[in-house]
Amino acid sequence: MAEPGTARLTAALAGAGVSWDQVADCRRLTGGTFNAVHLVSLADGTRLVVKIPPAPGTPLLRYEQQGILATEALYYQRAGECRDVTVPDVVAVDTADAAGGYLVMTECPGTPWPQLAPPPAGPERDELRAVLGGQVARLHTITGTGFGYPSGSVGPLRETWRAAFLDMVNAVLADAETFAVTLPASIADILEWFDARAVVLDEVTTPVLVHFDLWDGNILVESSAAGHRIGALIDAERAFWGDPLAEFVSLALYGDIERDTAFLDGYRGDGGAVTFDIAARRRLSLYRAYLYLIMWVETAPRGFGQELLDRLYGRVFQPLATAFHDS
């Protein structure tokens, strides 16, 4: 039997109607860098995942400072309405600030894709990527009434995608200044780089719910004697209302989505519309730069170790430097 939970974990379970005497086991899950995540097994066999945000006073990026768990809950609630898409069921959510917030959800089956041993390869991998593409296409039918982060953490929802996206860029650059993060160019030059290219964002007129963190680690895969299947899509904290094309940056993290023909076949086969013309590639370059800025700037408040910093320097900082110095 697990030791009694922390006060915040106990309060989160109480919010879901679970008392500590119903808990058969509880363990902290590793791998995340923001929330504390616990897997709780109940005496009746139910398994819950409980997310608890950092304690008050923890350094946070601006988009993380309010409503991040409510955003994740919103994503699961809306995504759960899509055909053949598995996400956690929201059991309870408290949208209070870090002093009292929590998200309790059902455990989903599967293992994060990078942890599969051996990983799916060849035709089996292609089939999984095609299924994933179909799921993402269906997710991209979820639309909203304005652009930006649902929580309003970096500003209110905007009528145009260009305005919302530039709000987001300005926020992460302000974070870089707050945490004295070394950037590959000056903040003024980076803003000028985004502004000079932002006209292509005006092509986006419908706000679509974008996960924006669908790298392989947030894709659970079930394994059985019959093979592999997509178990669930998780960790939707970064979700926003925006351009569905932005999704492809994390789906091909450090790579090129145009090379993932199996995924794109599945995406198009389930109704997803995407054409990689000059404007689309320019939009992708903006979204990649924004994601890489988040990944680089968050190294400071997270206190990442040198090994991870060195890896991100090569994968994130140097590509940003190349982009920002490209006239």
Secondary structure, DSSP 8 states (H G I E B T S, - for coil): ------HHHHHHHHHTT--GGGEEEEEEE-S-SSSEEEEEEETTS-EEEEEE---TT----GGGSSSHHHHHHHHHHHHTTSTT-----EEEEE-S-TTT-EEEEE--SSEEGGG-SS---HHHHHHHHHHHHHHHHHHTT-B-SSBB-TT-TTS--BSSHHHHHHHHHHHHHHHHHHTT---SS-HHHHHHHHHHHGGGGGG--S-EEE----SGGGEEEEEETTEEEEEEE---TT-EEE-GGGHHHHHTTTS-GGG-HHHHHHHHHTT------HHHHHHHHHHHHHHHHHHHHTHHHHT--HHHHHHHIIIIIHHHHHHHT--
